[in-house]
């Protein structure tokens, strides 16, 4: 489950956050060549964690002071990197705020219906969930080699036979065993894995080549809708955030004037 947003807008609105900060007395924890470091600059945690963070902040401040003394902030590459980081943070902060507002507008009844639908649509994850013991042969190979593997799978007794075939053809591979519940496996694997019997082998395409998986054992471990609801809600919330972010970027593009220049110029 992919994540693209960094939570930056912790206080809404900003003016309220600034007022609260202004009302609090600043608690200094160190000075580095006269530059003050406050407790607010450190991440919350146990006293030991805060103390460790303080040492890292001090180290960073020392390095920043030397960089400024050597005028690195005027170096064109450094200036570009600072501007890029600033723009990225601003873009993320805007997306976080707009996405949070959009996510909060959905009603509880609608969310409950979404959870029920997702539970029903994914039995391999919930009602028919299993814990799988697998052997997996990971292959970085061409599409032609993957086709050869698929043709050999019905005749192979186990992964070791297929590994021998790969060795003869000087194809790199690795074999490992694992035990994983359904939700930790790629969603694309689950429909076929759910139908397999112990000993059976399947080939799944992956970005570097293929995963050749032999099912050793599968134990039923179903989750009721009530048990699954918190997990589903978390997943759906993340998906909504991604969808809302994409929709907001699309909306901004539609109302913007964007002109491609030079080699990137596009025809009408």
C-alpha positions in Angstrom: 0.0 0.0 0.0 1.7 2.9 -1.4 2.3 6.3 0.7 3.1 9.7 -1.0 2.0 12.4 1.5 4.1 13.8 4.4 2.0 15.2 7.3 3.2 18.7 7.7 0.1 20.8 8.6 -0.2 19.9 12.3 -1.9 23.1 13.3 -5.0 24.5 11.4 -5.3 27.4 11.0 -1.6 28.6 11.1 -2.6 31.7 12.9 -3.9 29.7 15.8 -0.7 27.7 15.9 1.4 30.8 15.9 -0.6 32.3 18.7 -0.2 29.2 20.8 3.5 29.2 20.2 3.7 32.9 21.1 1.9 32.3 24.4 4.3 29.5 25.4 7.6 30.5 27.0 10.6 29.2 25.0 12.6 26.6 26.8 16.2 26.7 25.8 18.2 23.5 25.9 21.6 24.5 24.5 23.6 27.2 22.8 26.0 26.6 20.0 28.5 29.4 19.4 25.7 31.7 20.7 22.9 30.2 18.5 20.0 29.1 20.7 18.4 25.6 20.5 15.0 25.3 22.0 13.1 22.2 23.2 10.5 22.8 20.5 13.2 22.0 17.9 13.6 18.5 19.3 11.2 15.7 18.6 9.1 14.4 21.5 9.9 11.1 23.2 11.6 9.6 26.2 14.3 11.7 28.0 17.0 9.5 26.5 15.6 9.9 23.0 15.4 13.7 23.4 18.9 13.8 24.7 20.1 11.8 21.7 18.2 14.1 19.3 19.8 17.2 21.0 23.3 15.9 20.2 22.3 15.4 16.5 20.8 18.9 16.4 24.0 20.3 17.9 26.1 18.5 15.2 23.8 19.8 12.5 24.1 23.4 13.8 27.9 23.2 13.9 27.9 22.0 10.3 25.4 24.7 9.2 27.5 27.4 10.9 30.6 26.2 9.0 28.7 26.1 5.7 27.5 29.6 6.2 30.9 30.8 7.1 32.2 29.4 3.8 29.3 31.0 2.0 27.9 27.7 0.7 24.4 29.2 0.9 25.5 31.3 -2.1 26.7 28.3 -4.2 24.3 28.0 -7.2 23.8 24.2 -6.7 23.1 24.6 -3.0 20.7 27.5 -3.7 18.9 25.4 -6.2 18.6 22.5 -3.8 17.3 24.7 -1.0 14.7 26.2 -3.4 13.7 22.7 -4.6 13.3 21.5 -1.0 11.3 24.6 -0.1 8.9 24.1 -3.0 8.5 20.4 -2.3 7.6 21.1 1.4 5.1 23.8 0.3 3.5 21.5 -2.3 3.3 18.7 0.3 1.8 21.0 2.9 -0.9 22.3 0.5 -1.8 18.8 -0.6 -2.0 17.6 3.0 -4.3 20.4 4.0 -6.6 20.1 1.0 -6.7 16.3 1.1 -7.5 16.3 4.8 -10.4 18.7 4.2 -11.7 16.5 1.4 -11.3 13.3 3.5 -13.3 14.8 6.4 -16.3 15.5 4.2 -17.3 11.8 3.7 -20.1 10.6 6.0 -19.7 7.7 8.5 -22.5 5.7 6.8 -20.7 5.9 3.5 -17.4 4.8 5.1 -19.1 1.8 6.7 -20.6 0.8 3.4 -17.2 1.1 1.8 -15.7 -1.2 4.4 -18.5 -3.8 3.9 -18.0 -3.8 0.2 -14.2 -4.1 0.4 -14.5 -7.0 2.8 -16.9 -8.8 0.4 -14.8 -8.1 -2.6 -11.6 -9.5 -1.1 -12.3 -12.9 0.5 -8.7 -14.0 0.1 -7.7 -11.2 2.5 -10.5 -11.7 5.1 -13.2 -14.3 5.1 -11.0 -16.9 3.4 -7.7 -15.5 4.7 -4.8 -18.0 5.0 -1.3 -18.0 6.3 1.0 -19.3 3.6 4.3 -21.2 3.9 6.1 -20.7 0.6 9.3 -21.4 -1.2 10.1 -18.6 -3.7 12.6 -18.5 -6.5 13.3 -14.9 -7.5 14.6 -14.5 -11.1 16.0 -11.5 -12.9 15.5 -12.7 -16.5 14.2 -11.7 -19.9 10.6 -12.3 -21.0 11.7 -15.2 -23.2 13.3 -16.9 -20.2 10.2 -16.4 -18.1 8.2 -18.1 -20.9 10.6 -21.0 -20.7 10.0 -21.2 -16.9 6.3 -21.2 -17.4 6.6 -24.1 -19.8 8.7 -26.1 -17.4 6.6 -25.5 -14.3 4.0 -28.3 -15.0 6.8 -30.8 -15.4 8.9 -29.8 -12.3 8.5 -31.5 -9.0 10.0 -28.6 -7.0 11.9 -25.4 -7.3 15.2 -27.1 -7.2 14.6 -28.6 -10.6 13.8 -25.2 -12.0 16.9 -23.7 -10.3 19.0 -26.4 -12.1 17.6 -25.2 -15.4 18.5 -21.6 -14.6 22.0 -22.6 -13.6 22.5 -24.4 -17.0 21.5 -21.2 -18.7 23.6 -18.9 -16.5 20.5 -17.1 -15.2 20.9 -15.4 -11.8 18.3 -16.4 -9.1 17.8 -16.7 -5.4 15.7 -19.1 -3.3 14.2 -18.4 0.1 11.5 -19.8 2.3 8.9 -17.7 4.2 5.7 -17.8 6.2 3.4 -14.9 5.5 -0.3 -14.1 6.0 -2.3 -13.1 3.0 -2.2 -9.3 3.6 1.7 -9.3 3.5 1.7 -10.9 0.0 1.3 -8.9 -3.3 -2.4 -8.6 -4.0 -1.7 -9.8 -7.6 -0.5 -13.2 -6.2 -3.5 -13.9 -3.9 -6.2 -15.1 -6.3 -4.0 -17.9 -7.7 -2.4 -18.7 -4.4 -5.8 -19.2 -2.9 -6.6 -21.9 -5.5 -3.3 -23.7 -5.2 -2.7 -27.0 -3.4 0.5 -27.9 -1.4 3.3 -28.7 -3.8 1.9 -26.7 -6.7 4.1 -24.0 -8.4 3.1 -20.8 -10.0 5.0 -18.1 -11.9 4.2 -14.4 -11.2 5.7 -11.5 -13.2 7.6 -9.0 -11.2 9.5 -5.8 -12.2 13.0 -7.5 -12.3 11.7 -10.7 -13.9 9.6 -13.3 -12.1 8.8 -14.9 -8.8 8.4 -18.7 -9.1 6.4 -19.7 -6.0 5.8 -23.2 -4.6 3.1 -23.6 -2.0 4.3 -25.7 1.0 1.3 -25.3 3.3 -1.6 -23.0 3.8 -3.5 -22.7 7.1 -6.9 -21.0 7.3 -6.8 -17.8 9.4 -10.1 -16.0 8.6 -10.9 -12.5 9.9 -14.4 -11.4 10.6 -15.7 -8.1 9.2 -15.4 -6.6 12.7 -11.8 -7.8 13.0 -10.9 -6.6 9.5 -12.7 -3.2 9.8 -9.8 -1.2 11.3 -7.4 -2.5 8.7 -9.8 -1.8 5.9 -10.6 1.7 7.1 -6.9 2.5 7.3 -6.3 1.2 3.7 -9.4 3.0 2.3 -8.3 6.3 4.0 -4.9 6.0 2.4 -6.5 5.3 -0.9 -8.8 8.2 -0.6 -6.0 10.5 0.2 -4.1 9.4 -2.9 -7.2 9.8 -5.0 -8.0 13.3 -3.6 -4.4 14.4 -4.1 -4.5 13.3 -7.7 -7.9 15.0 -8.2 -6.6 18.2 -6.8 -3.5 18.2 -9.0 -5.8 17.5 -12.0 -8.1 20.4 -11.0 -5.1 22.8 -10.7 -3.8 21.8 -14.1 -7.2 22.4 -15.7 -7.4 26.0 -14.5 -3.7 26.8 -15.0 -1.9 28.2 -18.0 0.9 25.7 -18.8 3.2 26.4 -21.7 5.8 23.9 -22.8 8.9 25.5 -24.4 11.9 24.5 -26.4 12.3 20.7 -27.0 9.3 20.1 -24.7 7.0 22.2 -26.8 3.9 20.2 -27.8 1.6 20.5 -30.8 -2.0 21.5 -30.6 
